[in-house]
Amino acid sequence: MEIGVSTASLFMREYNEDALPLLDKSDARVVEVFLQGFSEYKKEFGELLKSRLGNLKVHSVHALTLTYETELFTINERAFTDVKEIFQSVLTTAKLLEATCYTMHGRARIKKSVNYDDFVKIGKRLDKLCDIAENYDVNICLETVEWALYNAPGYFKKVKEYAPRLKGTLDIKQCRLSGFDYRDYIADMGENIKTVHLSDVDENGKIKLPGKGNFDFETLFRRLKDSGSDPNALIEVYKDDYGDINEIKNSLDYLREIVYKRQQIRSILCPKGIKTKIGKIL
């Protein structure tokens, strides 16, 4: 597991081309690029971002959902053909940045007349999107989002029956907003979790940077390991959830210290090549 940052944490503070150098300076190491609009879905913009990476590695890309993702699930074939071109533009940028994952919200649950729980239809469309993404060496990762498709545990397994290549993104704050325990989402996705969006929360329920609240990251990391997944974990908060960008650097250090201590304990209790019950727990 690598610890990093999503550029969504700087959304409405800095444009991506300026956010990346700032995160590189903060030793983010690995990032998710939150593409903010149609101009950022173009190859030329991807090339600009690549020139600004410095020492950063791009794990995933994430598009602004309501600009086009909802239409990827339309039953109108002409509309789907049109929106597929946009999807492929985003995938082209992902491949250019050497990202291996696309974080997807899918349809926003905004119309009462739409059946968002038609698992066969949605699963088959997700499979089609996975098929397209595979040509770019990118995994489609359906994200836990309170107002979108995957808004409750159990949804992932049901659509994965029809989309066997589908992977998952676990967003801690969205799990909380959905009213379900994040551990239930981990159980639902299991070893398919490729990305985790990290945030903290204080006693008043306000979103905070990791280390500024009371969330138990040690238990989270242990649960992820127990699930058989090996995701990258990226800080993702909103622009008003912190002050100076140096606070992000402090959160990175805080999380990496937790990971480091876990690794040290494992190496002491479970020497290389020796498997024990303790090692499995750690």
Backbone hydrogen bonds in HBPLUS format (Angstrom, degrees):
<---DONOR---> <-ACCEPTOR-->    atom                        ^
c    i                          cat <-CA-CA->   ^        H-A-AA   ^      H-
h    n   atom  resd res      DA  || num        DHA   H-A  angle D-A-AA Bond
n    s   type  num  typ     dist DA aas  dist angle  dist       angle   num
A0233-ALA N   A0002-GLU O   2.90 MM 231  6.20 157.7  1.95 161.9 169.2     1
A0004-GLY N   A0233-ALA O   2.91 MM 229  6.27 155.4  1.98 147.6 152.0     2
A0235-ILE N   A0004-GLY O   2.82 MM 231  6.18 167.1  1.83 134.4 131.9     3
A0005-VAL N   A0030-VAL O   3.07 MM  25  6.66 145.9  2.19 154.2 160.8     4
A0032-GLU N   A0005-VAL O   3.13 MM  27  6.51 143.2  2.27 129.8 136.0     5
A0006-SER N   A0235-ILE O   2.87 MM 229  5.93 165.7  1.89 159.5 154.6     6
A0009-SER N   A0006-SER O   3.02 MM   3  5.86 167.2  2.04 121.6 125.0     7
A0007-THR N   A0032-GLU O   2.87 MM  25  6.21 165.7  1.89 172.6 171.7     8
A0010-LEU N   A0007-THR O   2.92 MM   3  5.38 158.6  1.97 111.6 118.6     9
A0011-PHE N   A0008-ALA O   3.09 MM   3  4.81 164.1  2.12  99.9 104.5    10
A0013-ARG N   A0010-LEU O   2.83 MM   3  5.12 147.5  1.93 135.9 134.6    11
A0014-GLU N   A0010-LEU O   2.89 MM   4  5.64 162.9  1.92 161.8 163.3    12
A0018-ASP N   A0015-TYR O   2.89 MM   3  5.48 144.4  2.02 118.1 128.6    13
A0019-ALA N   A0015-TYR O   2.80 MM   4  5.94 147.3  1.90 150.3 159.9    14
A0020-LEU N   A0016-ASN O   3.04 MM   4  6.07 164.8  2.07 156.8 156.0    15
A0023-LEU N   A0019-ALA O   2.91 MM   4  6.20 154.1  1.98 156.1 163.9    16
A0024-ASP N   A0020-LEU O   2.84 MM   4  6.06 150.6  1.93 151.9 161.0    17
A0025-LYS N   A0021-PRO O   2.96 MM   4  6.14 156.0  2.02 143.1 148.9    18
A0026-SER N   A0022-LEU O   3.05 MM   4  6.28 132.2  2.28 132.3 145.4    19
A0028-ALA N   A0023-LEU O   2.95 MM   5  5.37 159.0  2.00 153.8 155.8    20
A0027-ASP N   A0024-ASP O   3.02 MM   3  5.11 159.5  2.07 107.6 111.7    21
A0030-VAL N   A0028-ALA O   2.71 MM   2  5.64 144.8  1.83 106.9  96.1    22
A0057-LYS N   A0029-ARG O   2.78 MM  28  6.09 148.6  1.88 142.9 152.7    23
A0031-VAL N   A0057-LYS O   2.86 MM  26  6.28 152.7  1.94 157.7 164.3    24
A0059-HIS N   A0031-VAL O   2.81 MM  28  5.76 157.9  1.86 157.0 164.7    25
A0033-VAL N   A0060-SER O   2.90 MM  27  6.40 155.5  1.96 153.2 152.6    26
A0062-HIS N   A0033-VAL O   2.90 MM  29  6.12 141.9  2.05 158.7 152.7    27
A0035-LEU N   A0062-HIS O   2.74 MM  27  5.94 134.7  1.94 148.3 162.8    28
A0040-GLU N   A0037-GLY O   2.88 MM   3  5.49 143.1  2.02 116.8 127.7    29
A0041-TYR N   A0038-PHE O   3.03 MM   3  5.16 158.3  2.07 106.1 113.1    30
A0045-PHE N   A0042-LYS O   3.04 MM   3  5.45 126.0  2.34 105.8 118.8    31
A0046-GLY N   A0042-LYS O   3.12 MM   4  6.51 153.8  2.19 148.4 156.5    32
A0047-GLU N   A0043-LYS O   2.92 MM   4  6.26 150.4  2.01 152.4 160.2    33
A0048-LEU N   A0044-GLU O   3.11 MM   4  6.42 147.0  2.22 137.6 146.2    34
A0049-LEU N   A0045-PHE O   2.90 MM   4  6.25 161.1  1.94 153.9 158.3    35
A0050-LYS N   A0046-GLY O   2.91 MM   4  6.16 157.0  1.97 146.8 153.4    36
A0051-SER N   A0047-GLU O   3.15 MM   4  6.37 145.8  2.27 139.7 147.6    37
A0051-SER N   A0048-LEU O   3.13 MM   3  5.23 123.1  2.47  96.7 110.6    38
A0052-ARG N   A0049-LEU O   2.90 MM   3  5.10 147.1  2.01 104.5 115.2    39
A0053-LEU N   A0050-LYS O   3.43 MM   3  5.39 169.8  2.44 104.2 106.9    40
A0056-LEU N   A0053-LEU O   3.05 MM   3  5.17 165.9  2.07 124.0 126.0    41
A0100-THR N   A0059-HIS O   3.13 MM  41  5.98 146.3  2.24 134.6 137.2    42
A0101-CYS N   A0059-HIS O   3.26 MM  42  6.39 135.4  2.47 143.6 153.1    43
A0061-VAL N   A0101-CYS O   2.99 MM  40  6.53 146.7  2.10 148.1 155.4    44
A0103-THR N   A0061-VAL O   2.87 MM  42  6.21 160.5  1.91 168.6 171.8    45
A0067-THR N   A0064-LEU O   3.03 MM   3  5.89 164.6  2.05 131.3 136.4    46
A0068-TYR N   A0065-THR O   3.24 MM   3  6.20 152.0  2.32 125.3 129.3    47
A0069-GLU N   A0065-THR O   2.98 MM   4  5.18 129.1  2.24 147.1 160.2    48
A0071-GLU N   A0068-TYR O   2.99 MM   3  5.60 130.1  2.25 116.9 128.6    49
A0072-LEU N   A0069-GLU O   2.96 MM   3  5.28 152.7  2.03 108.9 117.8    50
A0073-PHE N   A0070-THR O   3.22 MM   3  5.98 166.4  2.24 117.4 121.4    51
A0074-THR N   A0071-GLU O   3.18 MM   3  5.06 167.1  2.19 108.8 108.5    52
A0080-PHE N   A0076-ASN O   2.89 MM   4  6.18 153.7  1.96 152.4 161.2    53
A0081-THR N   A0077-GLU O   2.90 MM   4  6.10 155.2  1.96 146.1 152.1    54
A0082-ASP N   A0078-ARG O   3.12 MM   4  6.41 155.0  2.19 145.7 151.8    55
A0083-VAL N   A0079-ALA O   2.96 MM   4  6.23 166.6  1.98 152.9 156.1    56
A0084-LYS N   A0080-PHE O   2.78 MM   4  5.80 142.8  1.92 147.1 157.3    57
A0085-GLU N   A0082-ASP O   3.22 MM   3  5.63 136.7  2.42 103.2 113.3    58
A0086-ILE N   A0083-VAL O   3.08 MM   3  5.17 122.0  2.44  96.6 110.7    59
A0087-PHE N   A0083-VAL O   3.01 MM   4  6.36 162.7  2.04 152.1 156.8    60
A0088-GLN N   A0084-LYS O   2.87 MM   4  6.11 156.9  1.92 149.6 155.2    61
A0089-SER N   A0085-GLU O   3.06 MM   4  6.27 139.2  2.23 135.3 145.9    62
A0089-SER N   A0086-ILE O   3.02 MM   3  5.01 123.2  2.35  95.2 110.4    63
A0090-VAL N   A0086-ILE O   3.04 MM   4  6.46 153.6  2.12 153.1 159.5    64
A0091-LEU N   A0087-PHE O   2.99 MM   4  6.31 156.2  2.05 147.3 154.5    65
A0092-THR N   A0088-GLN O   2.85 MM   4  6.02 143.3  1.99 138.5 148.4    66
A0093-THR N   A0089-SER O   3.09 MM   4  6.41 153.1  2.17 144.2 150.4    67
A0094-ALA N   A0090-VAL O   2.89 MM   4  6.22 153.1  1.97 145.8 154.1    68
A0095-LYS N   A0091-LEU O   2.90 MM   4  6.15 161.9  1.94 150.2 153.6    69
A0096-LEU N   A0092-THR O   2.97 MM   4  6.15 156.3  2.03 144.3 151.3    70
A0097-LEU N   A0093-THR O   2.97 MM   4  6.20 147.8  2.08 147.2 155.1    71
A0099-ALA N   A0094-ALA O   2.85 MM   5  5.06 159.3  1.89 155.6 151.4    72
A0098-GLU N   A0095-LYS O   2.98 MM   3  4.75 152.0  2.06  98.0 106.7    73
A0139-ASN N   A0100-THR O   2.77 MM  39  6.01 164.0  1.80 135.8 139.5    74
A0102-TYR N   A0139-ASN O   2.79 MM  37  6.02 149.0  1.88 175.3 172.4    75
A0141-CYS N   A0102-TYR O   2.89 MM  39  5.81 169.4  1.90 160.6 157.0    76
A0104-MET N   A0141-CYS O   2.85 MM  37  5.77 174.9  1.86 147.8 148.3    77
A0143-GLU N   A0104-MET O   2.87 MM  39  5.79 162.9  1.90 163.5 160.5    78
A0110-ILE N   A0108-ALA O   2.91 MM   2  5.63 129.6  2.17 109.4  94.1    79
A0109-ARG N   A0147-TRP O   2.85 MM  38  5.68 170.7  1.86 151.1 153.9    80
A0114-VAL N   A0111-LYS O   3.41 MM   3  5.69 164.0  2.44 106.9 111.5    81
A0119-PHE N   A0117-ASP O   3.00 MM   2  5.38 120.7  2.37 106.8  90.2    82
A0122-ILE N   A0118-ASP O   2.93 MM   4  6.05 176.2  1.93 169.0 169.8    83
A0123-GLY N   A0119-PHE O   2.83 MM   4  5.45 146.9  1.94 127.5 138.3    84
A0124-LYS N   A0120-VAL O   2.95 MM   4  6.05 160.4  1.99 148.1 153.0    85
A0125-ARG N   A0121-LYS O   3.08 MM   4  6.30 150.0  2.17 141.1 149.4    86
A0126-LEU N   A0122-ILE O   2.86 MM   4  6.10 157.6  1.91 150.7 157.2    87
A0127-ASP N   A0123-GLY O   2.92 MM   4  6.17 147.2  2.03 143.2 152.6    88
A0128-LYS N   A0124-LYS O   3.06 MM   4  6.32 147.0  2.17 138.2 146.5    89
A0129-LEU N   A0125-ARG O   2.97 MM   4  6.31 150.9  2.05 147.5 155.5    90
A0130-CYS N   A0126-LEU O   2.82 MM   4  6.10 149.1  1.92 145.6 154.8    91
A0131-ASP N   A0127-ASP O   2.91 MM   4  6.15 146.5  2.03 141.0 150.2    92
A0132-ILE N   A0128-LYS O   3.10 MM   4  6.44 151.9  2.18 143.2 149.5    93
A0133-ALA N   A0129-LEU O   2.92 MM   4  6.13 167.4  1.94 150.2 153.9    94
A0134-GLU N   A0130-CYS O   2.89 MM   4  5.96 142.4  2.03 143.0 152.3    95
A0135-ASN N   A0132-ILE O   3.15 MM   3  5.70 144.9  2.28 110.9 119.3    96
A0136-TYR N   A0133-ALA O   2.86 MM   3  5.32 155.7  1.92 113.1 121.3    97
A0138-VAL N   A0133-ALA O   3.18 MM   5  5.26 163.4  2.20 134.4 136.2    98
A0137-ASP N   A0134-GLU O   3.11 MM   3  4.88 165.8  2.13 103.5 106.6    99
A0167-LYS N   A0140-ILE O   2.92 MM  27  5.90 164.2  1.94 169.6 166.0   100
A0142-LEU N   A0167-LYS O   2.89 MM  25  6.34 144.4  2.02 150.7 139.1   101
A0169-THR N   A0142-LEU O   2.95 MM  27  5.77 156.3  2.00 131.4 128.1   102
A0144-THR N   A0169-THR O   3.08 MM  25  6.47 148.5  2.19 162.7 168.3   103
A0145-VAL N   A0150-TYR O   2.99 MM   5  5.80 145.7  2.11 131.8 142.1   104
A0148-ALA N   A0145-VAL O   3.22 MM   3  5.34 167.5  2.23 111.2 115.0   105
A0151-ASN N   A0149-LEU O   3.01 MM   2  5.77 129.8  2.27 107.7  93.0   106
A0155-TYR N   A0152-ALA O   3.35 MM   3  6.19 167.1  2.37 141.3 144.2   107
A0158-LYS N   A0154-GLY O   3.37 MM   4  6.52 155.7  2.43 144.2 150.7   108
A0159-VAL N   A0155-TYR O   3.11 MM   4  6.44 158.2  2.16 157.8 162.4   109
A0160-LYS N   A0156-PHE O   2.88 MM   4  5.93 150.8  1.97 153.1 162.5   110
A0162-TYR N   A0159-VAL O   3.00 MM   3  5.62 150.9  2.09 113.8 121.4   111
A0166-LEU N   A0163-ALA O   2.99 MM   3  5.59 167.8  2.01 126.8 130.4   112
A0168-GLY N   A0192-ASN O   2.96 MM  24  5.77 160.5  2.00 139.3 136.1   113
A0194-LYS N   A0168-GLY O   2.92 MM  26  5.90 167.8  1.94 159.1 159.0   114
A0170-LEU N   A0195-THR O   2.91 MM  25  6.34 156.5  1.97 157.3 155.5   115
A0197-HIS N   A0170-LEU O   2.78 MM  27  6.18 158.6  1.82 147.3 153.6   116
A0175-CYS N   A0171-ASP O   2.96 MM   4  6.22 147.2  2.07 150.3 159.9   117
A0172-ILE N   A0197-HIS O   3.10 MM  25  6.14 168.9  2.12 160.6 159.5   118
A0176-ARG N   A0172-ILE O   3.16 MM   4  6.43 157.7  2.21 145.2 150.6   119
A0177-LEU N   A0173-LYS O   2.92 MM   4  6.23 154.0  1.99 143.9 151.2   120
A0178-SER N   A0174-GLN O   2.91 MM   4  6.02 142.1  2.05 140.9 150.3   121
A0179-GLY N   A0176-ARG O   3.12 MM   3  5.34 147.6  2.23 102.0 111.7   122
A0184-ASP N   A0181-ASP O   2.93 MM   3  5.54 144.1  2.06 115.5 124.8   123
A0185-TYR N   A0182-TYR O   3.08 MM   3  5.13 122.8  2.42  96.0 110.3   124
A0186-ILE N   A0182-TYR O   2.99 MM   4  6.37 152.6  2.07 149.0 157.0   125
A0187-ALA N   A0183-ARG O   3.01 MM   4  6.20 156.8  2.07 140.3 146.2   126
A0188-ASP N   A0184-ASP O   3.06 MM   4  6.23 141.0  2.21 133.8 144.2   127
A0189-MET N   A0185-TYR O   2.98 MM   4  6.28 157.4  2.03 153.7 157.9   128
A0190-GLY N   A0186-ILE O   2.68 MM   4  5.51 158.0  1.73 153.5 160.7   129
A0192-ASN N   A0189-MET O   3.10 MM   3  5.43 161.0  2.14 131.0 132.0   130
A0232-ASN N   A0194-LYS O   3.21 MM  38  6.56 153.0  2.29 144.3 138.6   131
A0196-VAL N   A0232-ASN O   2.95 MM  36  6.30 144.1  2.08 155.6 158.0   132
A0234-LEU N   A0196-VAL O   2.72 MM  38  6.02 165.5  1.74 175.1 170.0   133
A0198-LEU N   A0234-LEU O   2.73 MM  36  5.69 164.4  1.76 136.6 141.9   134
A0236-GLU N   A0198-LEU O   2.91 MM  38  5.62 170.6  1.92 149.6 149.9   135
A0200-ASP N   A0208-LYS O   2.75 MM   8  4.71 166.0  1.77 150.5 145.7   136
A0208-LYS N   A0200-ASP O   2.87 MM   8  4.71 164.3  1.89 119.4 120.2   137
A0214-ASN N   A0201-VAL O   2.93 MM  13  6.13 160.7  1.97 158.5 153.7   138
A0202-ASP N   A0206-LYS O   3.03 MM   4  5.51 152.4  2.11 143.5 151.4   139
A0205-GLY N   A0202-ASP O   2.99 MM   3  5.35 165.5  2.01 117.3 120.0   140
A0212-LYS N   A0209-LEU O   2.96 MM   3  5.61 152.3  2.04 150.0 151.6   141
A0220-LEU N   A0216-ASP O   3.32 MM   4  6.60 157.5  2.38 139.4 145.9   142
A0221-PHE N   A0217-PHE O   2.92 MM   4  6.13 168.6  1.93 157.2 158.0   143
A0222-ARG N   A0218-GLU O   3.11 MM   4  6.32 151.4  2.19 142.9 151.0   144
A0223-ARG N   A0219-THR O   2.87 MM   4  6.10 158.7  1.91 154.1 159.6   145
A0224-LEU N   A0220-LEU O   2.96 MM   4  6.23 154.8  2.02 152.7 159.7   146
A0225-LYS N   A0221-PHE O   3.10 MM   4  6.29 157.4  2.15 141.6 147.3   147
A0226-ASP N   A0222-ARG O   2.94 MM   4  6.19 160.0  1.98 149.7 155.5   148
A0227-SER N   A0223-ARG O   3.04 MM   4  6.23 133.9  2.26 138.4 149.9   149
A0227-SER N   A0224-LEU O   3.16 MM   3  5.13 130.9  2.42  93.3 106.5   150
A0228-GLY N   A0225-LYS O   3.05 MM   3  5.47 156.8  2.11 110.7 117.9   151
A0241-ASP N   A0238-TYR O   2.95 MM   3  5.42 164.9  1.97 123.8 126.4   152
A0247-GLU N   A0244-ASP O   2.98 MM   3  5.74 160.4  2.02 119.6 125.4   153
A0248-ILE N   A0245-ILE O   2.92 MM   3  5.40 141.9  2.07 110.0 120.0   154
A0250-ASN N   A0246-ASN O   3.13 MM   4  6.52 152.7  2.21 144.9 151.9   155
A0251-SER N   A0247-GLU O   3.04 MM   4  6.32 148.0  2.15 140.7 148.9   156
A0252-LEU N   A0248-ILE O   2.92 MM   4  6.24 155.4  1.98 152.9 159.6   157
A0253-ASP N   A0249-LYS O   3.06 MM   4  6.33 161.0  2.10 149.9 154.3   158
A0254-TYR N   A0250-ASN O   2.95 MM   4  6.17 153.7  2.02 142.9 150.6   159
A0255-LEU N   A0251-SER O   2.96 MM   4  6.20 165.5  1.98 155.4 157.4   160
A0256-ARG N   A0252-LEU O   2.94 MM   4  6.07 164.9  1.97 153.0 157.8   161
A0257-GLU N   A0253-ASP O   3.00 MM   4  6.06 143.7  2.13 142.3 151.2   162
A0258-ILE N   A0254-TYR O   3.34 MM   4  6.68 148.7  2.44 140.1 147.3   163
A0259-VAL N   A0255-LEU O   3.09 MM   4  6.47 161.8  2.12 152.3 156.5   164
A0260-TYR N   A0256-ARG O   2.83 MM   4  5.94 160.1  1.87 145.3 151.4   165
A0261-LYS N   A0257-GLU O   2.95 MM   4  6.10 164.6  1.98 148.3 151.7   166
A0262-ARG N   A0258-ILE O   3.11 MM   4  6.34 154.5  2.17 146.5 153.3   167
A0263-GLN N   A0259-VAL O   3.02 MM   4  6.30 156.0  2.08 149.6 156.1   168
A0264-GLN N   A0260-TYR O   2.91 MM   4  6.21 152.9  1.98 151.4 159.4   169
A0265-ILE N   A0261-LYS O   3.00 MM   4  6.20 161.1  2.04 149.1 153.3   170
A0266-ARG N   A0262-ARG O   3.00 MM   4  6.20 159.4  2.05 146.8 152.7   171
A0267-SER N   A0263-GLN O   2.97 MM   4  6.17 156.0  2.03 145.8 152.1   172
A0268-ILE N   A0264-GLN O   3.09 MM   4  6.30 143.3  2.23 143.3 152.5   173
A0269-LEU N   A0265-ILE O   2.93 MM   4  6.08 175.6  1.93 158.9 160.1   174
A0270-CYS N   A0266-ARG O   2.71 MM   4  5.32 147.6  1.81 143.0 152.0   175
A0274-ILE N   A0271-PRO O   2.97 MM   3  5.68 155.6  2.04 148.7 149.8   176
A0280-LYS N   A0276-THR O   3.12 MM   4  6.45 149.5  2.22 144.4 151.9   177
A0281-ILE N   A0277-LYS O   3.13 MM   4  6.41 152.2  2.22 144.6 151.4   178
A0282-LEU N   A0278-ILE O   2.94 MM   4  6.22 156.7  1.99 154.2 160.8   179
